[in-house]
């Protein structure tokens, strides 16, 4: 399967948040995920991202933890981040910088870096992305410690709605302790049974990446993300083959394409 390319209209943005001397986070965003922060043509950063398992190591690779520890063959082959890395390589390099910064913070035996970085990022989110903040346009939860750090950031910005999609299934219970974090368990044909069990156990939403199939027992309230060849903007009639209940689950932005009227957030399916 060839690598995906993103629509030319997709615009990217980023901002630097200095944590310590010589150590920074980079916040990112794009036309699709603004969710009230900026506009389609003028997006504002509202996400924190990391390297993706679907992108081969490049000149920015380091000894950071392996990205997307819960990735599957299906999600790696369908991953849109390959296109992002191709069209916005400088931005993708900043995802690796974020991974390096997290590793430095988590390796601090005093724990001060853990607390300070969560405080700084939470305060930045309050000031710059009050309408909503997404974890990981690229990448995923790296460890249980990482999940606890995410919960701490959400606690600092307690009035801001956060959302996350994760395949790191053992972290879902920790993530669900943040009352302002919408936790979406990512699944596909490779990990569906386990992901379904975890979602049910923690009362989390299931988000299913379909390459054509859709499980008959997909829970009510789930979200379906069609792989690119299935989308109406790619000329597919796959949508018409589904029962009405499953049509209602499909992400409209992915199915129909992006515009000011179709950005991530207004439909509220993932929140």
Secondary structure, DSSP 8 states (H G I E B T S, - for coil): -------TT--EEEEEEEEETTEEEEEEEESTT-TTSB-SSSB---EE----TTS---TT--S---S-TT--HHHHHH-THHHHHHH-HHHHHHHHHHHHHHHHHHT-TTSHHHHHHHHHHHHHHHHH-TT-EEE-SS----SHHHHHHHHHHHHHTTTS-EEEEE--GGGHHHHTT-TTEEEEEEE-TTTHHHHHHHHHHHT-EEEEEESS---TT--TT-EEEE-GGGSGGGT--GGGGS-HHHHTTB-HHHHH--BTTB-TTTT-TT-
